[in-house]
């Protein structure tokens, strides 16, 4: 039985723990469902670690584009490690309990890494714009110190944006009968809906974070690609146009893989009250698990330099 922190008249209730859920309606199949989840988590961890090792051990990859790719891989590792423990605990052991404060911590880091990923994708679009519009000044514009400051700004932005959220949840009076969350991890929108209190402030602040991060970032990415297309169309040779656009394909795919499920999840949380629970759950899993799995694959397939570095690194290990 879950303990609670409450007054004698039950005027304020804060659960000591929440109950997590795996795939609603398919609890009996969690053992089988854990196989693809375990495979995806393994691919995400291995793929992003290999990208980081390839960039670190290959001097020719010590360039702005691949530094930003390393930031993306680190962020994907963070997202993966945020959801892996609780998701696999639910699927493997049916361990559904998560302490209230631990839920707040998981929620903070989960959303922070999402904001970081959005910011990194924006930085990568700026990198592509500079590389295509002014290739001669590219190394002097995006120096190591500039990239370092961009990285610090990205982390600071995510931390400052999400810092108030746990405290806004901590002040709420929760419903004793609504302690089961809709996922195997803690989402802000999911947690605040368990409250028996006015959550207007939480809704407005959550909307502010979404608009000031993901929405603004997506608009700036679209604007960057508008400038890139304008620059590319000014190139005289069709071959040069194709070559320039080809350097953007990996980034465009990474943007689509991240933003499309994110937009879908945001819409479902705000307007999909009557949607089946399994739809909400599956979209959330796609948003958090699929990008870390696909990003290393996309860059390994589309980037010749990354692919060659990975092959050399793996051959060296076989020889050792």
TIKEGU-310220 format. One line per field, with one value per atom (N, C-alpha, C): residue number from 1; residue in one letter; chain; atom name; y, z, x. Coordinates in steps of 0.2 Angstrom, whole numbers, plus 2048, in hexadecimal, padded with zeros to 3 digits. Layout:
num [NUM ...]
residuo [A ...]
cadena [A ...]
atomo [CA ...]
py [Y ...]
pz [Z ...]
px [X ...]
//
This chain:
num [1 1 1 2 2 2 3 3 3 4 4 4 5 5 5 6 6 6 7 7 7 8 8 8 9 9 9 10 10 10 11 11 11 12 12 12 13 13 13 14 14 14 15 15 15 16 16 16 17 17 17 18 18 18 19 19 19 20 20 20 21 21 21 22 22 22 23 23 23 24 24 24 25 25 25 26 26 26 27 27 27 28 28 28 29 29 29 30 30 30 31 31 31 32 32 32 33 33 33 34 34 34 35 35 35 36 36 36 37 37 37 38 38 38 39 39 39 40 40 40 41 41 41 42 42 42 43 43 43 44 44 44 45 45 45 46 46 46 47 47 47 48 48 48 49 49 49 50 50 50 51 51 51 52 52 52 53 53 53 54 54 54 55 55 55 56 56 56 57 57 57 58 58 58 59 59 59 60 60 60 61 61 61 62 62 62 63 63 63 64 64 64 65 65 65 66 66 66 67 67 67 68 68 68 69 69 69 70 70 70 71 71 71 72 72 72 73 73 73 74 74 74 75 75 75 76 76 76 77 77 77 78 78 78 79 79 79 80 80 80 81 81 81 82 82 82 83 83 83 84 84 84 85 85 85 86 86 86 87 87 87 88 88 88 89 89 89 90 90 90 91 91 91 92 92 92 93 93 93 94 94 94 95 95 95 96 96 96 97 97 97 98 98 98 99 99 99 100 100 100 101 101 101 102 102 102 103 103 103 104 104 104 105 105 105 106 106 106 107 107 107 108 108 108 109 109 109 110 110 110 111 111 111 112 112 112 113 113 113 114 114 114 115 115 115 116 116 116 117 117 117 118 118 118 119 119 119 120 120 120 121 121 121 122 122 122 123 123 123 124 124 124 125 125 125 126 126 126 127 127 127 128 128 128 129 129 129 130 130 130 131 131 131 132 132 132 133 133 133 134 134 134 135 135 135 136 136 136 137 137 137 138 138 138 139 139 139 140 140 140 141 141 141 142 142 142 143 143 143 144 144 144 145 145 145 146 146 146 147 147 147 148 148 148 149 149 149 150 150 150 151 151 151 152 152 152 153 153 153 154 154 154 155 155 155 156 156 156 157 157 157 158 158 158 159 159 159 160 160 160 161 161 161 162 162 162 163 163 163 164 164 164 165 165 165 166 166 166 167 167 167 168 168 168 169 169 169 170 170 170 171 171 171 172 172 172 173 173 173 174 174 174 175 175 175 176 176 176 177 177 177 178 178 178 179 179 179 180 180 180 181 181 181 182 182 182 183 183 183 184 184 184 185 185 185 186 186 186 187 187 187 188 188 188 189 189 189 190 190 190 191 191 191 192 192 192 193 193 193 194 194 194 195 195 195 196 196 196 197 197 197 198 198 198 199 199 199 200 200 200 201 201 201 202 202 202 203 203 203 204 204 204 205 205 205 206 206 206 207 207 207 208 208 208 209 209 209 210 210 210 211 211 211 212 212 212 213 213 213 214 214 214 215 215 215 216 216 216 217 217 217 218 218 218 219 219 219 220 220 220 221 221 221 222 222 222 223 223 223 224 224 224 225 225 225 226 226 226 227 227 227 228 228 228 229 229 229 230 230 230 231 231 231 232 232 232 233 233 233 234 234 234 235 235 235 236 236 236 237 237 237 238 238 238 239 239 239 240 240 240 241 241 241 242 242 242 243 243 243 244 244 244 245 245 245 246 246 246 247 247 247 248 248 248 249 249 249 250 250 250 251 251 251 252 252 252 253 253 253 254 254 254 255 255 255 256 256 256 257 257 257 258 258 258 259 259 259 260 260 260 261 261 261 262 262 262 263 263 263 264 264 264 265 265 265 266 266 266 267 267 267 268 268 268 269 269 269 270 270 270 271 271 271 272 272 272 273 273 273 274 274 274 275 275 275 276 276 276 277 277 277 278 278 278 279 279 279 280 280 280 281 281 281 282 282 282 283 283 283 284 284 284 285 285 285 286 286 286 287 287 287 288 288 288 289 289 289 290 290 290 291 291 291 292 292 292 293 293 293 294 294 294 295 295 295 296 296 296 297 297 297 298 298 298 299 299 299 300 300 300 301 301 301 302 302 302 303 303 303 304 304 304 305 305 305 306 306 306 307 307 307 308 308 308 309 309 309 310 310 310 311 311 311 312 312 312 313 313 313 314 314 314 315 315 315 316 316 316 317 317 317 318 318 318 319 319 319 320 320 320]
residuo [X X X X X X X X X X X X X X X X X X X X X X X X X X X X X X X X X X X X X X X X X X X X X X X X X X X X X X X X X X X X X X X X X X X X X X X X X X X X X X X X X X X X X X X X X X X X X X X X X X X X X X X X X X X X X X X X X X X X X X X X X X X X X X X X X X X X X X X X X X X X X X X X X X X X X X X X X X X X X X X X X X X X X X X X X X X X X X X X X X X X X X X X X X X X X X X X X X X X X X X X X X X X X X X X X X X X X X X X X X X X X X X X X X X X X X X X X X X X X X X X X X X X X X X X X X X X X X X X X X X X X X X X X X X X X X X X X X X X X X X X X X X X X X X X X X X X X X X X X X X X X X X X X X X X X X X X X X X X X X X X X X X X X X X X X X X X X X X X X X X X X X X X X X X X X X X X X X X X X X X X X X X X X X X X X X X X X X X X X X X X X X X X X X X X X X X X X X X X X X X X X X X X X X X X X X X X X X X X X X X X X X X X X X X X X X X X X X X X X X X X X X X X X X X X X X X X X X X X X X X X X X X X X X X X X X X X X X X X X X X X X X X X X X X X X X X X X X X X X X X X X X X X X X X X X X X X X X X X X X X X X X X X X X X X X X X X X X X X X X X X X X X X X X X X X X X X X X X X X X X X X X X X X X X X X X X X X X X X X X X X X X X X X X X X X X X X X X X X X X X X X X X X X X X X X X X X X X X X X X X X X X X X X X X X X X X X X X X X X X X X X X X X X X X X X X X X X X X X X X X X X X X X X X X X X X X X X X X X X X X X X X X X X X X X X X X X X X X X X X X X X X X X X X X X X X X X X X X X X X X X X X X X X X X X X X X X X X X X X X X X X X X X X X X X X X X X X X X X X X X X X X X X X X X X X X X X X X X X X X X X X X X X X X X X X X X X X X X X X X X X X X X X X X X X X X X X X X X X X X X X X X X X X X X X X X X X X X X X X X X X X X X X X X X X X X X X X X X X X X X X X X X X X X X X X X X X X X X X X X X X X X X X X X X X X X X X X X X X X X X X X X X X X X X X X X X X X X X X X X X X X X X X X X X X X X X X X X X X X X X X X X X X X X X X X X X X X X X X X X X X]
cadena [A A A A A A A A A A A A A A A A A A A A A A A A A A A A A A A A A A A A A A A A A A A A A A A A A A A A A A A A A A A A A A A A A A A A A A A A A A A A A A A A A A A A A A A A A A A A A A A A A A A A A A A A A A A A A A A A A A A A A A A A A A A A A A A A A A A A A A A A A A A A A A A A A A A A A A A A A A A A A A A A A A A A A A A A A A A A A A A A A A A A A A A A A A A A A A A A A A A A A A A A A A A A A A A A A A A A A A A A A A A A A A A A A A A A A A A A A A A A A A A A A A A A A A A A A A A A A A A A A A A A A A A A A A A A A A A A A A A A A A A A A A A A A A A A A A A A A A A A A A A A A A A A A A A A A A A A A A A A A A A A A A A A A A A A A A A A A A A A A A A A A A A A A A A A A A A A A A A A A A A A A A A A A A A A A A A A A A A A A A A A A A A A A A A A A A A A A A A A A A A A A A A A A A A A A A A A A A A A A A A A A A A A A A A A A A A A A A A A A A A A A A A A A A A A A A A A A A A A A A A A A A A A A A A A A A A A A A A A A A A A A A A A A A A A A A A A A A A A A A A A A A A A A A A A A A A A A A A A A A A A A A A A A A A A A A A A A A A A A A A A A A A A A A A A A A A A A A A A A A A A A A A A A A A A A A A A A A A A A A A A A A A A A A A A A A A A A A A A A A A A A A A A A A A A A A A A A A A A A A A A A A A A A A A A A A A A A A A A A A A A A A A A A A A A A A A A A A A A A A A A A A A A A A A A A A A A A A A A A A A A A A A A A A A A A A A A A A A A A A A A A A A A A A A A A A A A A A A A A A A A A A A A A A A A A A A A A A A A A A A A A A A A A A A A A A A A A A A A A A A A A A A A A A A A A A A A A A A A A A A A A A A A A A A A A A A A A A A A A A A A A A A A A A A A A A A A A A A A A A A A A A A A A A A A A A A A A A A A A A A A A A A A A A A A A A A A A A A A A A A A A A A A A A A A A A A A A A A A A A A A A A A A A A A A A A A A A A A A A A A A A A A A A A A A A A A A A A A A A A A A A A A A A A A A A A A A A A A A A A A A A A A A A A A A A A A A A A A A A A A A]
atomo [N CA C N CA C N CA C N CA C N CA C N CA C N CA C N CA C N CA C N CA C N CA C N CA C N CA C N CA C N CA C N CA C N CA C N CA C N CA C N CA C N CA C N CA C N CA C N CA C N CA C N CA C N CA C N CA C N CA C N CA C N CA C N CA C N CA C N CA C N CA C N CA C N CA C N CA C N CA C N CA C N CA C N CA C N CA C N CA C N CA C N CA C N CA C N CA C N CA C N CA C N CA C N CA C N CA C N CA C N CA C N CA C N CA C N CA C N CA C N CA C N CA C N CA C N CA C N CA C N CA C N CA C N CA C N CA C N CA C N CA C N CA C N CA C N CA C N CA C N CA C N CA C N CA C N CA C N CA C N CA C N CA C N CA C N CA C N CA C N CA C N CA C N CA C N CA C N CA C N CA C N CA C N CA C N CA C N CA C N CA C N CA C N CA C N CA C N CA C N CA C N CA C N CA C N CA C N CA C N CA C N CA C N CA C N CA C N CA C N CA C N CA C N CA C N CA C N CA C N CA C N CA C N CA C N CA C N CA C N CA C N CA C N CA C N CA C N CA C N CA C N CA C N CA C N CA C N CA C N CA C N CA C N CA C N CA C N CA C N CA C N CA C N CA C N CA C N CA C N CA C N CA C N CA C N CA C N CA C N CA C N CA C N CA C N CA C N CA C N CA C N CA C N CA C N CA C N CA C N CA C N CA C N CA C N CA C N CA C N CA C N CA C N CA C N CA C N CA C N CA C N CA C N CA C N CA C N CA C N CA C N CA C N CA C N CA C N CA C N CA C N CA C N CA C N CA C N CA C N CA C N CA C N CA C N CA C N CA C N CA C N CA C N CA C N CA C N CA C N CA C N CA C N CA C N CA C N CA C N CA C N CA C N CA C N CA C N CA C N CA C N CA C N CA C N CA C N CA C N CA C N CA C N CA C N CA C N CA C N CA C N CA C N CA C N CA C N CA C N CA C N CA C N CA C N CA C N CA C N CA C N CA C N CA C N CA C N CA C N CA C N CA C N CA C N CA C N CA C N CA C N CA C N CA C N CA C N CA C N CA C N CA C N CA C N CA C N CA C N CA C N CA C N CA C N CA C N CA C N CA C N CA C N CA C N CA C N CA C N CA C N CA C N CA C N CA C N CA C N CA C N CA C N CA C N CA C N CA C N CA C N CA C N CA C N CA C N CA C N CA C N CA C N CA C N CA C N CA C N CA C N CA C N CA C N CA C N CA C N CA C N CA C N CA C N CA C N CA C N CA C N CA C N CA C N CA C N CA C N CA C N CA C N CA C N CA C N CA C N CA C N CA C N CA C N CA C N CA C N CA C N CA C N CA C N CA C N CA C N CA C N CA C N CA C N CA C N CA C N CA C N CA C N CA C N CA C N CA C N CA C N CA C N CA C N CA C N CA C N CA C N CA C N CA C N CA C N CA C N CA C]
py [7FA 800 806 80B 811 816 818 81D 824 828 82F 834 83A 840 844 844 848 84A 84F 852 84D 84E 849 84A 850 851 850 84D 84B 851 857 85D 85E 85A 85A 853 851 84A 84A 847 846 83F 83B 834 833 82E 82D 829 827 823 823 822 822 81A 818 812 813 80F 810 80B 80C 807 805 7FF 7FE 7FF 7FA 7FB 7F9 7FE 7FD 7F8 7F3 7EE 7E8 7E8 7E3 7E1 7E2 7E0 7D9 7D4 7CD 7CC 7D0 7CF 7D3 7D6 7DA 7D6 7D0 7CC 7CC 7CB 7CB 7D2 7D7 7DE 7E0 7DE 7E0 7DE 7D9 7D8 7DD 7E0 7E6 7EC 7ED 7F3 7F2 7EC 7EB 7EB 7E9 7EA 7F1 7F5 7FC 800 7FE 802 800 7F9 7F7 7FB 7FB 7FE 806 809 810 811 80D 80E 80C 807 805 80A 80C 810 817 81A 821 820 81B 81A 819 816 815 81B 81F 826 82A 82A 82E 82C 825 823 824 824 825 82C 831 838 839 836 838 835 82F 82C 82D 831 833 83A 83C 843 847 843 847 849 846 847 84D 850 855 85C 85C 862 863 86A 86C 867 865 861 85A 857 851 853 858 85A 85B 85E 85E 858 853 84C 849 84A 847 84A 850 853 84F 84E 84B 843 840 839 839 83E 83E 840 844 845 83F 83B 835 830 830 82B 82D 834 836 834 835 834 82C 828 821 81F 821 81F 822 827 82A 825 822 81E 816 814 80D 80A 80C 808 807 80C 80B 807 808 804 7FD 7FB 7F4 7F1 7F5 7F2 7F0 7F4 7F3 7ED 7ED 7E7 7E1 7E1 7DB 7D8 7DC 7DA 7DC 7E0 7E3 7E7 7EA 7EF 7F6 7F8 7FE 804 803 809 80D 814 819 81E 81F 824 82B 82F 836 83A 83B 83F 83C 836 832 834 834 835 83D 841 848 849 845 845 843 83D 83A 83F 842 846 84C 84F 855 853 84E 84C 84A 846 844 84A 84F 855 859 85A 85E 85B 854 851 853 853 854 85B 860 867 867 864 864 861 85C 859 85E 861 866 86C 86E 873 871 86B 868 868 866 865 86C 871 878 87A 879 87A 877 871 86D 870 873 877 87D 880 886 884 87F 87C 87B 878 876 87D 882 888 88C 88C 88F 88B 884 880 881 882 883 88A 88F 896 899 897 89A 895 890 88B 88D 893 895 898 89A 89D 898 892 88D 88B 88A 888 88E 894 89A 89C 89B 89C 897 891 88C 889 88D 88A 886 883 87E 882 888 88C 88E 890 892 88B 886 880 87E 87F 87E 882 889 88E 88C 889 887 881 87D 877 879 87E 880 884 888 88C 887 881 87C 879 877 874 879 87F 884 885 886 887 882 87B 876 876 877 877 87C 882 888 887 885 884 87F 879 874 874 879 879 87A 87F 880 87A 876 871 86C 869 865 868 86F 872 874 875 876 870 86A 864 862 864 862 866 86C 870 86D 869 867 862 862 85D 857 851 84C 848 844 840 839 837 830 82A 82B 826 826 82B 82C 82C 827 826 822 820 81C 820 821 824 821 824 821 81E 81E 81C 818 815 812 817 81E 823 829 82E 834 83A 83C 842 847 84D 853 853 853 853 84D 848 842 843 845 846 84B 851 856 855 850 84E 84A 847 843 848 84E 853 854 855 858 85F 863 86A 86E 874 879 878 876 875 87A 87F 884 887 888 88A 885 87F 879 879 87A 879 87F 885 88B 88B 889 888 883 87D 878 87A 87E 881 886 88A 88E 88B 885 882 87F 87C 879 87E 884 889 88C 88E 891 88D 886 882 87E 879 875 879 87D 881 886 88A 88F 88B 886 882 880 87D 87A 880 885 88B 88D 88E 890 88B 884 87F 880 881 882 888 88E 894 893 88F 88D 88A 885 881 885 88A 88F 893 895 899 894 88E 889 888 887 886 88C 892 898 898 896 896 891 88B 885 887 88A 88C 891 894 899 896 88F 88C 88B 88B 88B 884 87F 878 874 870 86B 866 864 85F 863 869 86C 86D 86E 86F 868 863 85C 85A 85C 85A 85E 865 869 866 865 862 85B 857 851 851 856 857 858 85A 85C 856 851 84B 848 846 843 848 84E 853 853 854 854 84E 848 842 842 844 844 849 84F 854 851 84D 84A 845 841 83B 83E 844 846 84A 84F 853 850 84C 849 845 841 83E 843 847 84C 850 853 856 852 84C 847 846 845 844 84A 850 856 857 856 856 852 84B 846 848 84B 84D 852 857 85D 85C 858 858 851 84C 845 841 845 842 83B 83B 835 830 831 82C 826 820 81A 81B 818 819 816 811 80E 812 817 81C 820 823 828 825 81F 81B 81A 817 815 81C 821 827 82A 829 82B 827 820 81C 81E 81F 821 827 82C 832 832 82E 82D 828 822 81D 81D 81E 81D 822 829 82D 82B 829 826 820 81C 816 818 81D 81E 823 828 82D 82A 825 822 81E 81B 817 81C 822 827 82A 82C 82F 82A 823 81E 81D 81D 81B 821 827 82D 830 830 833 82E 830 82B 82B 831 832 82E 82F 82B 823 821 81A 817 81B 819 819 81D 81E 818 816 810 80A 809 803 802 808 807 805 808 807 800 7FD 7F6 7F1 7F3 7EE 7EE 7F4 7F4 7F0 7F0 7EC 7E4 7E3 7DC 7D9 7DE 7DC 7DC 7E0 7DF 7D9]
pz [800 800 800 7FC 7FB 801 804 809 807 80B 808 80E 80B 810 810 815 815 81C 81D 823 825 82B 82E 82A 828 824 81D 81B 814 80F 812 80E 809 80A 805 805 7FF 7FE 7F9 7FA 7F6 7F6 7F1 7F1 7F2 7F6 7F7 7F1 7ED 7E6 7E1 7DB 7D6 7D3 7D0 7CC 7C5 7C2 7BB 7B7 7B0 7AC 7A6 7A4 79E 797 794 78E 791 791 794 790 793 790 78E 78E 78C 792 798 79D 79D 79B 79B 796 791 78C 78D 793 795 794 795 794 78D 788 781 77F 781 77F 781 787 789 784 780 77B 776 772 76E 772 778 77C 77E 780 782 77C 776 770 76E 76E 76D 772 778 77D 77C 77A 779 773 76D 767 769 76C 76E 772 777 77B 777 773 76F 76A 766 760 762 767 769 76C 770 773 76D 768 762 75E 75E 75A 75E 765 769 769 769 768 761 75C 755 755 757 757 75B 761 766 763 760 75E 756 753 74C 74B 74A 74A 744 73F 739 73B 740 742 747 749 74E 74A 748 745 748 747 74A 749 743 742 746 747 74B 752 754 75C 75D 759 75A 75A 756 755 75C 75F 765 76B 76B 76F 76F 768 767 76A 769 76C 773 776 77E 780 77D 77F 77E 778 777 77D 77F 784 78B 78C 792 792 78C 78B 78C 78A 78A 791 795 79C 7A1 79E 7A3 7A3 79E 79D 79E 79D 79D 7A4 7A9 7B0 7B1 7B1 7B3 7AE 7A7 7A2 7A2 7A3 7A3 7AA 7AF 7B6 7B5 7B2 7B1 7AD 7A7 7A2 7A4 7A8 7AA 7B0 7B5 7BC 7BF 7BB 7BD 7C3 7C3 7C9 7C7 7C9 7C7 7CB 7D1 7D6 7D5 7D5 7D5 7DA 7DE 7E4 7E1 7E4 7E2 7E0 7E4 7E3 7DD 7DD 7D7 7D0 7D1 7CB 7C8 7CD 7CC 7C8 7CB 7C8 7C1 7C0 7B9 7B4 7B7 7B2 7B0 7B5 7B4 7AF 7B0 7AB 7A4 7A4 79E 799 79C 799 797 79C 79A 794 794 78E 788 788 782 780 785 783 780 783 780 779 778 771 76C 76E 769 768 76D 76C 768 769 765 75E 75D 756 752 756 754 753 757 756 750 74F 749 742 743 73D 73B 741 740 73D 73F 73D 735 733 72C 728 72B 727 726 72B 72B 726 726 722 71B 719 712 710 714 711 711 716 716 718 714 715 717 714 716 71D 720 726 72C 729 72E 734 732 738 73D 73A 73F 743 740 743 749 747 74C 74F 753 756 75C 75F 765 76B 76C 771 770 76A 768 769 767 768 76F 773 77A 77E 77C 77F 77C 776 774 778 77A 77E 785 788 78F 78E 789 789 788 784 783 78A 78E 794 799 799 79E 79C 796 794 796 795 797 79F 7A2 7AA 7AC 7AA 7AC 7AB 7A4 7A2 7A6 7A8 7AC 7B3 7B6 7BD 7C1 7BF 7C3 7C3 7BE 7BD 7C3 7C6 7CC 7D2 7D3 7D8 7D7 7D1 7CF 7D1 7CF 7D1 7D8 7DC 7E3 7E7 7E5 7E9 7E8 7E3 7E1 7E6 7E7 7EB 7E6 7E7 7E3 7E5 7E0 7E2 7E4 7EA 7EC 7E7 7E4 7DF 7D8 7D7 7D0 7D1 7D3 7D4 7CF 7CA 7C4 7BE 7BC 7B6 7B0 7AA 7A4 7A0 7A3 79F 7A4 7A2 7A6 7A8 7A8 7AA 7AC 7AE 7B1 7AC 7AA 7A5 7A9 7A8 7AC 7AA 7A4 7A3 7A6 7A6 7A9 7B1 7B4 7BB 7BE 7BA 7BC 7BC 7B7 7B7 7BC 7C1 7C6 7CC 7CC 7D1 7D2 7D8 7DA 7DC 7D7 7D9 7D2 7D2 7CD 7CA 7C3 7C0 7BB 7BB 7B6 7B5 7BB 7BB 7B7 7B9 7B6 7AE 7AC 7A5 7A1 7A4 7A1 7A1 7A6 7A6 7A1 7A1 79C 795 794 78D 78B 790 78F 78E 791 790 789 787 780 77B 77C 777 776 77C 77C 77A 77A 778 772 772 76C 766 768 763 75F 763 761 75D 760 75C 756 755 74F 74A 74C 747 745 749 747 743 744 73F 738 738 731 72E 732 72F 72D 730 72E 728 727 721 71B 71D 717 715 719 717 713 716 712 70B 70A 704 6FF 702 6FE 6FC 700 6FF 6F9 6FA 6F6 6EF 6EE 6E8 6E4 6E8 6E4 6E2 6E3 6E0 6D9 6D5 6CE 6CC 6CF 6CC 6D0 6CC 6D0 6D4 6D2 6D6 6DD 6DD 6E3 6E8 6E5 6E8 6EC 6E8 6EB 6F0 6EF 6F4 6FB 6FA 700 704 700 703 707 704 706 70D 70F 715 71B 719 71D 71E 71A 71B 722 724 72B 730 730 735 734 72E 72D 72F 72E 731 738 73B 743 746 742 744 744 73E 73D 742 744 748 74F 751 758 758 754 754 753 74E 74C 752 755 75B 761 762 767 766 760 75F 760 75E 75F 766 76A 771 775 773 776 774 76E 76C 770 771 774 77C 77F 786 787 782 783 780 77B 778 777 778 777 77D 780 787 785 77F 77E 77A 779 775 779 776 77A 77E 784 788 784 781 77D 778 775 770 773 779 77D 77F 781 783 77E 778 773 76F 76F 76C 771 777 77C 77B 77B 77A 773 76E 767 768 76C 76D 771 776 77A 778 775 774 76C 768 761 75E 760 75E 760 766 768 764 762 75E 757 754 74D 74B 750 74E 74C 750 74E 748 746 740 73A 73B 736 734 739 738 735 738 735 72E 72C 725 720 722 71E 71E 723 724 722 71D 71B 720 722 727 72E 730 736 735 72F 72D 72D 72A 729 72F 734 73A 73F 73E 742 73F 739 736 738 738 73A 741 745 74C 74E 74B 74C 749 743 741 745 748 74D 753 755 75B 759 753 751 751 74E 74E 755 759 760 764]
px [804 800 804 803 807 806 80B 80A 809 807 805 807 809 80A 804 800 7FA 7F8 7F4 7F1 7EC 7EA 7E5 7DE 7DD 7D6 7D7 7DD 7DE 7DD 7DF 7DE 7E4 7E9 7EF 7F2 7F2 7F5 7FA 800 805 807 807 809 810 812 819 81B 817 819 813 815 811 811 80C 80C 80D 812 813 810 80F 80B 810 80F 813 80F 80C 808 801 7FD 7F6 7F2 7EF 7EB 7EF 7F6 7FA 7FF 7FD 801 803 7FF 801 806 808 80D 813 814 81A 820 820 826 829 824 825 827 823 824 82B 82D 834 83A 839 83E 83F 83A 83C 83E 83C 83E 845 847 84E 853 850 854 855 850 851 855 855 859 860 861 868 86B 867 869 86B 866 867 86E 86F 875 87B 87B 881 882 87D 87E 881 87E 880 887 889 890 895 893 897 899 893 894 899 898 89D 8A4 8A5 8AC 8AF 8AB 8AD 8AF 8AC 8AD 8B4 8B4 8B9 8C0 8C0 8C6 8C8 8C4 8C6 8C7 8CD 8CF 8CC 8CA 8C7 8C0 8BD 8B6 8B6 8BC 8BC 8BA 8B4 8B1 8AA 8A8 8A2 89C 89B 895 895 89B 89B 89B 89D 89D 895 891 88A 887 889 887 888 88E 890 88B 889 884 87E 87C 876 876 87B 87C 87C 87F 87F 878 874 86E 869 86A 866 868 86E 870 86C 86C 869 861 85E 857 856 85A 85A 85A 85F 860 85B 857 852 84C 84B 845 846 84C 84E 84D 84F 84E 847 842 83B 838 839 835 837 83D 83F 83D 83D 83B 833 82F 828 827 82B 82A 82D 833 836 833 833 831 82A 827 820 821 827 828 826 820 81D 81D 820 820 826 825 82A 829 82E 82D 82B 828 825 82B 830 836 83A 83B 83F 83B 834 830 832 832 834 83A 83F 846 846 843 843 83F 83A 836 83A 83E 842 848 84B 851 84E 848 845 843 840 83E 844 849 84F 853 854 857 853 84C 848 84A 84A 84C 853 857 85E 85E 85B 85B 858 853 850 855 858 85D 863 866 86B 869 863 861 861 85F 85F 866 86B 872 875 873 875 872 86C 86A 86E 870 874 87B 87D 884 883 87E 87D 87C 879 878 87F 883 889 88E 88E 892 890 88A 888 888 886 886 88C 891 897 89D 89E 8A3 8AA 8AC 8B3 8B4 8AE 8AF 8AC 8AA 8A7 8AC 8B2 8B6 8B7 8B7 8B9 8B2 8AD 8A6 8A5 8A5 8A4 8AA 8AD 8B4 8B2 8B7 8B5 8B3 8B5 8B2 8AB 8A9 8A2 89E 8A0 89C 89B 8A1 8A0 89B 89B 896 88F 88E 888 885 88A 888 886 88A 888 881 880 87A 874 875 870 86E 873 871 86E 871 86E 867 865 85E 85A 85C 857 856 85C 85C 857 858 854 84D 84C 845 841 844 841 841 846 847 840 83C 836 831 831 82C 82B 830 82F 82C 82E 82B 824 822 81B 817 81A 816 816 81B 81C 817 814 80F 808 807 800 7FD 7F7 7F3 7F1 7F3 7F2 7EC 7E9 7E3 7E5 7E3 7E5 7E4 7DE 7DC 7DF 7E3 7E6 7EE 7F0 7F8 7FB 7F7 7FA 7FB 802 803 802 802 801 806 80C 812 817 81C 821 827 825 82A 825 828 825 825 81F 81E 81B 81D 81A 812 810 809 805 808 805 804 809 80A 805 804 800 7F9 7F7 7F0 7EE 7F2 7F0 7EF 7EF 7EE 7E6 7E4 7DD 7DE 7E0 7E2 7E2 7E2 7E2 7E9 7EA 7F0 7F1 7EE 7EF 7F6 7F9 800 805 804 808 806 800 7FE 802 801 804 80B 80E 816 818 815 816 816 810 80F 815 817 81C 823 824 82B 82A 825 824 825 822 822 829 82C 832 838 837 83D 83B 837 836 833 82E 82A 82F 832 837 83D 83F 845 842 83C 83A 839 837 836 83D 842 848 84C 84A 84D 84A 844 840 843 844 847 84E 852 859 859 854 854 851 84D 84B 851 856 85C 860 861 865 863 85C 859 85B 85A 85B 862 867 86E 870 86D 86E 86B 866 863 867 86B 870 876 877 87D 87C 881 881 880 884 884 87F 87B 876 879 87F 883 885 887 888 882 87C 876 875 875 874 879 87F 884 883 881 880 87A 874 86E 86F 874 875 878 87C 87F 879 873 86E 869 869 864 864 86A 86A 867 868 865 85E 85C 854 851 854 850 850 856 856 851 850 84B 844 842 83C 83A 83F 83F 83D 840 83F 839 837 832 82B 82A 824 821 824 821 820 825 824 81D 81C 816 810 810 80B 809 80E 80E 80B 80D 80B 803 801 7FA 7F6 7F8 7F4 7F3 7F9 7F8 7F3 7F3 7EF 7E8 7E7 7E0 7DE 7E2 7E0 7DD 7D8 7D5 7D2 7CF 7CB 7CE 7D5 7D9 7DA 7DA 7DC 7E3 7E3 7E9 7EF 7EE 7F4 7F7 7F3 7F6 7FA 7F8 7FC 803 803 809 80D 80B 80F 813 80F 812 817 816 81C 822 821 827 82A 827 82A 82E 82B 82E 835 835 83B 840 83E 842 845 840 842 847 847 84D 854 855 85B 85E 859 85A 85C 858 859 85E 860 865 86C 86E 875 874 86F 86E 86E 86A 869 870 874 87B 880 87F 884 883 87C 87B 87C 87A 87A 881 885 88B 891 894 89A 89F 8A1 8A7 8A5 89F 89D 89E 89B 89B 8A2 8A6 8AD 8B1 8AF 8B3 8B0 8AA 8A7 8AA 8AB 8AD 8B5 8B9 8C0 8C0 8BC 8BC 8BA 8B5 8B3 8B9 8BC 8C1 8C7 8C9 8CE 8CD 8C7 8C5 8C6 8C4 8C4 8CB 8D0 8D7 8DA 8D8 8DA 8D8]
//
